Amino acid sequence: MPPCPICQQVDAAHAGTHPRHITTLPHCSVVLHDQQGQRGWCVLQLRSHAEHLADLPVSQQQEIFGEVAAVAAAIRTVTGCTRINYECLGNIAHHIHWHVIPRYPTDENPRAAVWGFKPETLGRTLDPADQTALIAAIRNAIRLQAEPR
Ligand SMILES: [Zn+2]
């Protein structure tokens, strides 16, 4: 059985070698997605291997969703996007992870899920300085979300 690609990314984030690691929350490691056609697209990766969200205790499910919502709020703050898509798919990587995808009025099809967008559009990457700045901004915004209000 091949190694789990999400576990490999979580391990890299823990080791400080993941190039797009943003932060580590109690349940999830947060990374900037490698495809930045939707600027600010993040992925929350459960820090321990589990395949099905419904198998986790309800309290943990709720806390995970709190982390997803905090990341979404941070992305909105940083990017000014108008909408967020939340996707927990698991079709390719069978390890609980959430895609948190900012949406903009200028999207090639604002009413459709991004998966049908042109690969050359969706797969855009950022130049290294821009990527570093975006990661820092999202990290900071997540920290502000986590502070008591
Ligand atoms: Zn895994």
Backbone and ligand atoms as CSV (ligand in chain L), in Angstrom:
chain,resi,resn,atom,element,x,y,z
A,1,MET,N,N,0.851,-1.190,0.000
A,1,MET,CA,C,0.000,0.000,0.000
A,1,MET,C,C,0.892,1.248,0.000
A,2,PRO,N,N,0.659,2.163,-0.940
A,2,PRO,CA,C,1.499,3.376,-0.958
A,2,PRO,C,C,1.247,4.231,0.278
A,3,PRO,N,N,2.257,5.017,0.659
A,3,PRO,CA,C,2.066,5.873,1.837
A,3,PRO,C,C,0.965,6.894,1.578
A,4,CYS,N,N,0.314,7.296,2.655
A,4,CYS,CA,C,-0.779,8.262,2.530
A,4,CYS,C,C,-0.188,9.645,2.215
A,5,PRO,N,N,-0.617,10.270,1.108
A,5,PRO,CA,C,-0.031,11.564,0.729
A,5,PRO,C,C,-0.326,12.680,1.731
A,6,ILE,N,N,-1.453,12.593,2.413
A,6,ILE,CA,C,-1.764,13.635,3.397
A,6,ILE,C,C,-0.900,13.422,4.644
A,7,CYS,N,N,-0.749,12.174,5.088
A,7,CYS,CA,C,0.132,11.916,6.234
A,7,CYS,C,C,1.547,12.412,5.929
A,8,GLN,N,N,1.996,12.235,4.692
A,8,GLN,CA,C,3.334,12.718,4.331
A,8,GLN,C,C,3.421,14.242,4.460
A,9,GLN,N,N,2.362,14.934,4.058
A,9,GLN,CA,C,2.372,16.398,4.163
A,9,GLN,C,C,2.310,16.842,5.625
A,10,VAL,N,N,1.505,16.151,6.423
A,10,VAL,CA,C,1.414,16.499,7.852
A,10,VAL,C,C,2.783,16.287,8.521
A,11,ASP,N,N,3.438,15.188,8.170
A,11,ASP,CA,C,4.771,14.916,8.723
A,11,ASP,C,C,5.764,16.004,8.301
A,12,ALA,N,N,5.689,16.421,7.043
A,12,ALA,CA,C,6.592,17.475,6.546
A,12,ALA,C,C,6.337,18.793,7.275
A,13,ALA,N,N,5.076,19.100,7.495
A,13,ALA,CA,C,4.752,20.339,8.223
A,13,ALA,C,C,5.317,20.271,9.639
A,14,HIS,N,N,5.156,19.112,10.270
A,14,HIS,CA,C,5.669,18.933,11.632
A,14,HIS,C,C,7.192,19.063,11.666
A,15,ALA,N,N,7.843,18.588,10.619
A,15,ALA,CA,C,9.308,18.636,10.547
A,15,ALA,C,C,9.823,20.001,10.074
A,16,GLY,N,N,8.908,20.878,9.676
A,16,GLY,CA,C,9.322,22.196,9.200
A,16,GLY,C,C,9.811,22.207,7.767
A,17,THR,N,N,9.480,21.170,7.006
A,17,THR,CA,C,9.976,21.084,5.632
A,17,THR,C,C,8.875,21.254,4.584
A,18,HIS,N,N,7.625,21.445,5.006
A,18,HIS,CA,C,6.547,21.653,4.027
A,18,HIS,C,C,6.665,23.082,3.488
A,19,PRO,N,N,6.792,23.242,2.176
A,19,PRO,CA,C,7.047,24.581,1.630
A,19,PRO,C,C,5.862,25.543,1.733
A,20,ARG,N,N,4.679,25.016,1.960
A,20,ARG,CA,C,3.498,25.889,1.994
A,20,ARG,C,C,2.735,25.762,3.308
A,21,HIS,N,N,3.414,25.328,4.363
A,21,HIS,CA,C,2.751,25.197,5.664
A,21,HIS,C,C,2.417,26.579,6.211
A,22,ILE,N,N,1.192,26.738,6.680
A,22,ILE,CA,C,0.758,28.014,7.237
A,22,ILE,C,C,0.794,27.974,8.755
A,23,THR,N,N,0.118,26.993,9.323
A,23,THR,CA,C,0.103,26.879,10.778
A,23,THR,C,C,-0.430,25.505,11.167
A,24,THR,N,N,-0.252,25.173,12.441
A,24,THR,CA,C,-0.788,23.926,12.967
A,24,THR,C,C,-1.790,24.268,14.060
A,25,LEU,N,N,-2.998,23.777,13.912
A,25,LEU,CA,C,-4.075,23.987,14.876
A,25,LEU,C,C,-4.234,22.701,15.704
A,26,PRO,N,N,-5.055,22.712,16.735
A,26,PRO,CA,C,-5.165,21.505,17.570
A,26,PRO,C,C,-5.497,20.233,16.788
A,27,HIS,N,N,-6.347,20.315,15.780
A,27,HIS,CA,C,-6.734,19.110,15.034
A,27,HIS,C,C,-6.128,19.034,13.640
A,28,CYS,N,N,-5.846,20.180,13.062
A,28,CYS,CA,C,-5.463,20.198,11.640
A,28,CYS,C,C,-4.170,20.975,11.401
A,29,SER,N,N,-3.437,20.526,10.397
A,29,SER,CA,C,-2.334,21.280,9.830
A,29,SER,C,C,-2.915,22.049,8.641
A,30,VAL,N,N,-2.538,23.320,8.524
A,30,VAL,CA,C,-3.091,24.167,7.465
A,30,VAL,C,C,-1.984,24.487,6.473
A,31,VAL,N,N,-2.260,24.234,5.195
A,31,VAL,CA,C,-1.285,24.540,4.141
A,31,VAL,C,C,-1.963,25.327,3.031
A,32,LEU,N,N,-1.155,26.105,2.326
A,32,LEU,CA,C,-1.621,26.748,1.100
A,32,LEU,C,C,-1.616,25.683,0.013
A,33,HIS,N,N,-2.713,25.570,-0.714
A,33,HIS,CA,C,-2.787,24.577,-1.791
A,33,HIS,C,C,-1.726,24.887,-2.845
A,34,ASP,N,N,-1.211,23.845,-3.499
A,34,ASP,CA,C,-0.181,24.101,-4.516
A,34,ASP,C,C,-0.755,24.853,-5.720
A,35,GLN,N,N,-2.035,24.665,-5.998
A,35,GLN,CA,C,-2.680,25.403,-7.089
A,35,GLN,C,C,-3.265,26.691,-6.522
A,36,GLN,N,N,-2.885,27.811,-7.084
A,36,GLN,CA,C,-3.364,29.098,-6.583
A,36,GLN,C,C,-4.147,29.877,-7.635
A,37,GLY,N,N,-4.807,29.157,-8.550
A,37,GLY,CA,C,-5.711,29.825,-9.476
A,37,GLY,C,C,-6.797,30.575,-8.719
A,38,GLN,N,N,-7.173,30.040,-7.569
A,38,GLN,CA,C,-8.056,30.739,-6.636
A,38,GLN,C,C,-7.136,31.219,-5.515
A,39,ARG,N,N,-6.735,32.474,-5.599
A,39,ARG,CA,C,-5.733,33.006,-4.665
A,39,ARG,C,C,-6.191,32.863,-3.210
A,40,GLY,N,N,-5.357,32.185,-2.415
A,40,GLY,CA,C,-5.674,31.986,-1.013
A,40,GLY,C,C,-6.257,30.616,-0.697
A,41,TRP,N,N,-6.370,29.765,-1.700
A,41,TRP,CA,C,-6.917,28.401,-1.517
A,41,TRP,C,C,-6.072,27.671,-0.465
A,42,CYS,N,N,-6.698,27.229,0.617
A,42,CYS,CA,C,-6.014,26.521,1.697
A,42,CYS,C,C,-6.589,25.115,1.857
A,43,VAL,N,N,-5.808,24.251,2.488
A,43,VAL,CA,C,-6.253,22.903,2.808
A,43,VAL,C,C,-5.947,22.646,4.283
A,44,LEU,N,N,-6.960,22.184,5.012
A,44,LEU,CA,C,-6.754,21.732,6.389
A,44,LEU,C,C,-6.624,20.224,6.337
A,45,GLN,N,N,-5.564,19.706,6.931
A,45,GLN,CA,C,-5.292,18.271,6.910
A,45,GLN,C,C,-5.335,17.758,8.343
A,46,LEU,N,N,-6.215,16.806,8.604
A,46,LEU,CA,C,-6.287,16.246,9.952
A,46,LEU,C,C,-4.907,15.726,10.346
A,47,ARG,N,N,-4.485,16.033,11.573
A,47,ARG,CA,C,-3.107,15.722,11.968
A,47,ARG,C,C,-2.861,14.231,12.196
A,48,SER,N,N,-3.916,13.462,12.397
A,48,SER,CA,C,-3.746,12.015,12.495
A,48,SER,C,C,-4.593,11.352,11.414
A,49,HIS,N,N,-4.150,10.197,10.981
A,49,HIS,CA,C,-4.837,9.563,9.867
A,49,HIS,C,C,-6.223,9.071,10.272
A,50,ALA,N,N,-7.218,9.522,9.566
A,50,ALA,CA,C,-8.587,9.015,9.701
A,50,ALA,C,C,-9.244,9.221,8.350
A,51,GLU,N,N,-10.066,8.268,7.976
A,51,GLU,CA,C,-10.633,8.313,6.632
A,51,GLU,C,C,-12.017,8.943,6.601
A,52,HIS,N,N,-12.790,8.737,7.661
A,52,HIS,CA,C,-14.185,9.178,7.627
A,52,HIS,C,C,-14.487,10.141,8.757
A,53,LEU,N,N,-14.937,11.335,8.406
A,53,LEU,CA,C,-15.285,12.346,9.402
A,53,LEU,C,C,-16.326,11.808,10.388
A,54,ALA,N,N,-17.283,11.057,9.896
A,54,ALA,CA,C,-18.376,10.574,10.751
A,54,ALA,C,C,-17.907,9.540,11.768
A,55,ASP,N,N,-16.710,8.983,11.595
A,55,ASP,CA,C,-16.186,8.020,12.569
A,55,ASP,C,C,-15.601,8.711,13.791
A,56,LEU,N,N,-15.357,10.013,13.714
A,56,LEU,CA,C,-14.750,10.743,14.832
A,56,LEU,C,C,-15.832,11.109,15.846
A,57,PRO,N,N,-15.435,11.298,17.109
A,57,PRO,CA,C,-16.416,11.753,18.092
A,57,PRO,C,C,-17.033,13.081,17.650
A,58,VAL,N,N,-18.286,13.276,17.967
A,58,VAL,CA,C,-18.993,14.484,17.522
A,58,VAL,C,C,-18.291,15.740,18.017
A,59,SER,N,N,-17.781,15.708,19.250
A,59,SER,CA,C,-17.096,16.898,19.769
A,59,SER,C,C,-15.878,17.238,18.905
A,60,GLN,N,N,-15.163,16.213,18.447
A,60,GLN,CA,C,-14.006,16.465,17.578
A,60,GLN,C,C,-14.455,16.993,16.211
A,61,GLN,N,N,-15.542,16.449,15.693
A,61,GLN,CA,C,-16.072,16.953,14.418
A,61,GLN,C,C,-16.380,18.438,14.546
A,62,GLN,N,N,-16.997,18.822,15.655
A,62,GLN,CA,C,-17.367,20.224,15.859
A,62,GLN,C,C,-16.128,21.104,15.961
A,63,GLU,N,N,-15.120,20.622,16.671
A,63,GLU,CA,C,-13.894,21.413,16.812
A,63,GLU,C,C,-13.169,21.545,15.469
A,64,ILE,N,N,-13.186,20.491,14.683
A,64,ILE,CA,C,-12.578,20.558,13.350
A,64,ILE,C,C,-13.310,21.592,12.509
A,65,PHE,N,N,-14.638,21.588,12.570
A,65,PHE,CA,C,-15.352,22.573,11.762
A,65,PHE,C,C,-15.065,23.985,12.240
A,66,GLY,N,N,-14.833,24.155,13.548
A,66,GLY,CA,C,-14.431,25.466,14.041
A,66,GLY,C,C,-13.110,25.914,13.430
A,67,GLU,N,N,-12.189,24.980,13.266
A,67,GLU,CA,C,-10.910,25.304,12.624
A,67,GLU,C,C,-11.118,25.649,11.151
A,68,VAL,N,N,-11.977,24.895,10.471
A,68,VAL,CA,C,-12.272,25.180,9.060
A,68,VAL,C,C,-12.851,26.586,8.936
A,69,ALA,N,N,-13.783,26.928,9.816
A,69,ALA,CA,C,-14.422,28.246,9.746
A,69,ALA,C,C,-13.426,29.358,10.069
A,70,ALA,N,N,-12.506,29.119,10.989
A,70,ALA,CA,C,-11.497,30.138,11.318
A,70,ALA,C,C,-10.579,30.392,10.128
A,71,VAL,N,N,-10.199,29.332,9.436
A,71,VAL,CA,C,-9.362,29.496,8.247
A,71,VAL,C,C,-10.138,30.231,7.156
A,72,ALA,N,N,-11.402,29.897,6.995
A,72,ALA,CA,C,-12.225,30.586,5.990
A,72,ALA,C,C,-12.312,32.077,6.298
A,73,ALA,N,N,-12.518,32.416,7.561
A,73,ALA,CA,C,-12.604,33.831,7.936
A,73,ALA,C,C,-11.279,34.533,7.659
A,74,ALA,N,N,-10.181,33.855,7.936
A,74,ALA,CA,C,-8.862,34.439,7.674
A,74,ALA,C,C,-8.660,34.675,6.176
A,75,ILE,N,N,-9.064,33.711,5.360
A,75,ILE,CA,C,-8.920,33.867,3.909
A,75,ILE,C,C,-9.742,35.059,3.426
A,76,ARG,N,N,-10.965,35.194,3.938
A,76,ARG,CA,C,-11.805,36.344,3.537
A,76,ARG,C,C,-11.131,37.653,3.920
A,77,THR,N,N,-10.573,37.701,5.126
A,77,THR,CA,C,-9.910,38.926,5.579
A,77,THR,C,C,-8.736,39.277,4.675
A,78,VAL,N,N,-7.944,38.280,4.333
A,78,VAL,CA,C,-6.707,38.530,3.586
A,78,VAL,C,C,-6.970,38.795,2.102
A,79,THR,N,N,-7.892,38.039,1.512
A,79,THR,CA,C,-8.053,38.123,0.057
A,79,THR,C,C,-9.189,39.031,-0.384
A,80,GLY,N,N,-10.150,39.279,0.497
A,80,GLY,CA,C,-11.318,40.054,0.085
A,80,GLY,C,C,-12.247,39.279,-0.832
A,81,CYS,N,N,-12.129,37.950,-0.829
A,81,CYS,CA,C,-12.999,37.137,-1.680
A,81,CYS,C,C,-14.454,37.342,-1.265
A,82,THR,N,N,-15.361,37.043,-2.191
A,82,THR,CA,C,-16.784,37.265,-1.917
A,82,THR,C,C,-17.481,36.029,-1.379
A,83,ARG,N,N,-16.890,34.867,-1.563
A,83,ARG,CA,C,-17.538,33.616,-1.181
A,83,ARG,C,C,-16.458,32.603,-0.860
A,84,ILE,N,N,-16.831,31.601,-0.049
A,84,ILE,CA,C,-15.910,30.508,0.262
A,84,ILE,C,C,-16.606,29.198,-0.080
A,85,ASN,N,N,-15.886,28.301,-0.743
A,85,ASN,CA,C,-16.384,26.933,-0.946
A,85,ASN,C,C,-15.654,26.026,0.029
A,86,TYR,N,N,-16.412,25.157,0.698
A,86,TYR,CA,C,-15.861,24.203,1.668
A,86,TYR,C,C,-16.034,22.814,1.071
A,87,GLU,N,N,-14.933,22.088,0.913
A,87,GLU,CA,C,-15.058,20.775,0.317
A,87,GLU,C,C,-14.225,19.741,1.063
A,88,CYS,N,N,-14.892,18.693,1.529
A,88,CYS,CA,C,-14.247,17.561,2.189
A,88,CYS,C,C,-14.565,16.355,1.315
A,89,LEU,N,N,-13.649,16.026,0.407
A,89,LEU,CA,C,-13.965,15.069,-0.645
A,89,LEU,C,C,-13.439,13.667,-0.336
A,90,GLY,N,N,-12.131,13.507,-0.302
A,90,GLY,CA,C,-11.559,12.198,0.012
A,90,GLY,C,C,-11.569,11.205,-1.135
A,91,ASN,N,N,-11.846,11.659,-2.340
A,91,ASN,CA,C,-11.897,10.720,-3.466
A,91,ASN,C,C,-10.516,10.236,-3.889
A,92,ILE,N,N,-9.532,11.094,-3.762
A,92,ILE,CA,C,-8.174,10.745,-4.196
A,92,ILE,C,C,-7.305,10.421,-2.986
A,93,ALA,N,N,-7.273,11.293,-2.001
A,93,ALA,CA,C,-6.506,11.056,-0.770
A,93,ALA,C,C,-7.503,10.698,0.324
A,94,HIS,N,N,-7.424,9.449,0.801
A,94,HIS,CA,C,-8.416,8.942,1.756
A,94,HIS,C,C,-8.010,9.292,3.185
A,95,HIS,N,N,-7.874,10.547,3.445
A,95,HIS,CA,C,-7.466,11.065,4.750
A,95,HIS,C,C,-8.243,12.374,4.891
A,96,ILE,N,N,-8.937,12.546,5.979
A,96,ILE,CA,C,-9.816,13.712,6.123
A,96,ILE,C,C,-9.026,15.001,5.880
A,97,HIS,N,N,-9.496,15.768,4.916
A,97,HIS,CA,C,-8.926,17.087,4.651
A,97,HIS,C,C,-9.999,17.955,4.032
A,98,TRP,N,N,-9.898,19.225,4.307
A,98,TRP,CA,C,-10.881,20.194,3.826
A,98,TRP,C,C,-10.204,21.176,2.888
A,99,HIS,N,N,-10.774,21.310,1.704
A,99,HIS,CA,C,-10.369,22.392,0.809
A,99,HIS,C,C,-11.210,23.607,1.169
A,100,VAL,N,N,-10.569,24.723,1.425
A,100,VAL,CA,C,-11.272,25.973,1.713
A,100,VAL,C,C,-10.875,26.918,0.586
A,101,ILE,N,N,-11.840,27.150,-0.305
A,101,ILE,CA,C,-11.530,27.750,-1.612
A,101,ILE,C,C,-12.205,29.107,-1.748
A,102,PRO,N,N,-11.398,30.163,-1.809
A,102,PRO,CA,C,-11.992,31.485,-2.015
A,102,PRO,C,C,-12.553,31.626,-3.422
A,103,ARG,N,N,-13.669,32.336,-3.520
A,103,ARG,CA,C,-14.297,32.568,-4.808
A,103,ARG,C,C,-14.436,34.068,-5.038
A,104,TYR,N,N,-14.288,34.431,-6.290
A,104,TYR,CA,C,-14.250,35.839,-6.666
A,104,TYR,C,C,-15.257,36.098,-7.786
A,105,PRO,N,N,-15.757,37.331,-7.868
A,105,PRO,CA,C,-16.691,37.646,-8.959
A,105,PRO,C,C,-16.074,37.441,-10.337
A,106,THR,N,N,-14.751,37.471,-10.415
A,106,THR,CA,C,-14.062,37.314,-11.698
A,106,THR,C,C,-13.772,35.853,-12.055
A,107,ASP,N,N,-14.229,34.886,-11.223
A,107,ASP,CA,C,-14.008,33.475,-11.539
A,107,ASP,C,C,-14.534,33.153,-12.936
A,108,GLU,N,N,-13.906,32.188,-13.609
A,108,GLU,CA,C,-14.345,31.876,-14.971
A,108,GLU,C,C,-15.776,31.351,-15.000
A,109,ASN,N,N,-16.243,30.753,-13.949
A,109,ASN,CA,C,-17.661,30.357,-13.864
A,109,ASN,C,C,-18.070,30.450,-12.398
A,110,PRO,N,N,-18.551,31.623,-11.953
A,110,PRO,CA,C,-18.839,31.826,-10.530
A,110,PRO,C,C,-19.900,30.883,-9.959
A,111,ARG,N,N,-20.721,30.265,-10.786
A,111,ARG,CA,C,-21.780,29.398,-10.277
A,111,ARG,C,C,-21.350,27.933,-10.176
A,112,ALA,N,N,-20.185,27.598,-10.697
A,112,ALA,CA,C,-19.742,26.200,-10.725
A,112,ALA,C,C,-18.652,25.956,-9.692
A,113,ALA,N,N,-18.490,24.692,-9.303
A,113,ALA,CA,C,-17.350,24.305,-8.478
A,113,ALA,C,C,-16.074,24.485,-9.299
A,114,VAL,N,N,-14.962,24.739,-8.607
A,114,VAL,CA,C,-13.723,25.064,-9.324
A,114,VAL,C,C,-13.134,23.881,-10.098
A,115,TRP,N,N,-13.541,22.672,-9.758
A,115,TRP,CA,C,-12.888,21.489,-10.322
A,115,TRP,C,C,-13.042,21.417,-11.828
A,116,GLY,N,N,-14.027,22.097,-12.391
A,116,GLY,CA,C,-14.201,22.103,-13.844
A,116,GLY,C,C,-13.496,23.253,-14.536
A,117,PHE,N,N,-12.810,24.096,-13.775
A,117,PHE,CA,C,-12.108,25.222,-14.387
A,117,PHE,C,C,-10.949,24.708,-15.243
A,118,LYS,N,N,-10.524,25.552,-16.188
A,118,LYS,CA,C,-9.398,25.166,-17.044
A,118,LYS,C,C,-8.166,24.899,-16.178
A,119,PRO,N,N,-7.463,23.792,-16.420
A,119,PRO,CA,C,-6.280,23.478,-15.604
A,119,PRO,C,C,-5.240,24.593,-15.602
A,120,GLU,N,N,-5.077,25.264,-16.744
A,120,GLU,CA,C,-4.064,26.328,-16.798
A,120,GLU,C,C,-4.475,27.525,-15.939
A,121,THR,N,N,-5.768,27.691,-15.703
A,121,THR,CA,C,-6.234,28.760,-14.833
A,121,THR,C,C,-6.155,28.313,-13.376
A,122,LEU,N,N,-6.723,27.157,-13.104
A,122,LEU,CA,C,-6.796,26.662,-11.729
A,122,LEU,C,C,-5.407,26.382,-11.159
A,123,GLY,N,N,-4.508,25.904,-12.002
A,123,GLY,CA,C,-3.203,25.468,-11.536
A,123,GLY,C,C,-2.155,26.557,-11.425
A,124,ARG,N,N,-2.566,27.808,-11.600
A,124,ARG,CA,C,-1.567,28.877,-11.474
A,124,ARG,C,C,-0.848,28.800,-10.142
A,125,THR,N,N,0.430,29.164,-10.154
A,125,THR,CA,C,1.205,29.218,-8.917
A,125,THR,C,C,1.631,30.663,-8.682
A,126,LEU,N,N,2.095,30.923,-7.483
A,126,LEU,CA,C,2.524,32.268,-7.116
A,126,LEU,C,C,4.034,32.345,-7.192
A,127,ASP,N,N,4.536,33.553,-7.429
A,127,ASP,CA,C,5.990,33.669,-7.346
A,127,ASP,C,C,6.374,33.537,-5.870
A,128,PRO,N,N,7.605,33.098,-5.606
A,128,PRO,CA,C,7.975,32.749,-4.224
A,128,PRO,C,C,7.752,33.871,-3.216
A,129,ALA,N,N,8.056,35.101,-3.574
A,129,ALA,CA,C,7.888,36.206,-2.619
A,129,ALA,C,C,6.410,36.430,-2.319
A,130,ASP,N,N,5.586,36.365,-3.340
A,130,ASP,CA,C,4.143,36.537,-3.153
A,130,ASP,C,C,3.589,35.407,-2.292
A,131,GLN,N,N,4.032,34.179,-2.563
A,131,GLN,CA,C,3.569,33.030,-1.777
A,131,GLN,C,C,3.954,33.188,-0.305
A,132,THR,N,N,5.173,33.582,-0.060
A,132,THR,CA,C,5.634,33.772,1.320
A,132,THR,C,C,4.800,34.846,2.026
A,133,ALA,N,N,4.528,35.938,1.329
A,133,ALA,CA,C,3.737,37.023,1.925
A,133,ALA,C,C,2.300,36.572,2.186
A,134,LEU,N,N,1.726,35.825,1.252
A,134,LEU,CA,C,0.347,35.354,1.426
A,134,LEU,C,C,0.255,34.379,2.601
A,135,ILE,N,N,1.205,33.470,2.709
A,135,ILE,CA,C,1.221,32.524,3.833
A,135,ILE,C,C,1.312,33.286,5.157
A,136,ALA,N,N,2.179,34.269,5.222
A,136,ALA,CA,C,2.331,35.043,6.469
A,136,ALA,C,C,1.052,35.793,6.807
A,137,ALA,N,N,0.400,36.359,5.798
A,137,ALA,CA,C,-0.828,37.112,6.043
A,137,ALA,C,C,-1.946,36.189,6.531
A,138,ILE,N,N,-2.083,35.026,5.915
A,138,ILE,CA,C,-3.133,34.087,6.344
A,138,ILE,C,C,-2.825,33.565,7.743
A,139,ARG,N,N,-1.546,33.256,8.006
A,139,ARG,CA,C,-1.150,32.783,9.340
A,139,ARG,C,C,-1.526,33.818,10.402
A,140,ASN,N,N,-1.220,35.058,10.131
A,140,ASN,CA,C,-1.524,36.123,11.080
A,140,ASN,C,C,-3.038,36.258,11.282
A,141,ALA,N,N,-3.779,36.188,10.208
A,141,ALA,CA,C,-5.239,36.320,10.307
A,141,ALA,C,C,-5.852,35.140,11.060
A,142,ILE,N,N,-5.299,33.950,10.908
A,142,ILE,CA,C,-5.800,32.790,11.668
A,142,ILE,C,C,-5.535,33.018,13.155
A,143,ARG,N,N,-4.361,33.520,13.486
A,143,ARG,CA,C,-4.054,33.789,14.897
A,143,ARG,C,C,-5.030,34.797,15.479
A,144,LEU,N,N,-5.371,35.824,14.713
A,144,LEU,CA,C,-6.319,36.818,15.201
A,144,LEU,C,C,-7.700,36.193,15.394
A,145,GLN,N,N,-8.062,35.247,14.521
A,145,GLN,CA,C,-9.335,34.546,14.674
A,145,GLN,C,C,-9.379,33.746,15.961
A,146,ALA,N,N,-8.229,33.188,16.333
A,146,ALA,CA,C,-8.176,32.296,17.492
A,146,ALA,C,C,-8.176,33.049,18.815
A,147,GLU,N,N,-7.883,34.349,18.771
A,147,GLU,CA,C,-7.844,35.109,20.023
A,147,GLU,C,C,-9.243,35.298,20.574
A,148,PRO,N,N,-9.370,35.268,21.911
A,148,PRO,CA,C,-10.687,35.466,22.510
A,148,PRO,C,C,-11.254,36.836,22.139
A,149,ARG,N,N,-12.561,36.899,21.967
A,149,ARG,CA,C,-13.188,38.181,21.608
A,149,ARG,C,C,-13.949,38.731,22.781
L,1,ZN,ZN,ZN,-3.118,9.754,6.144
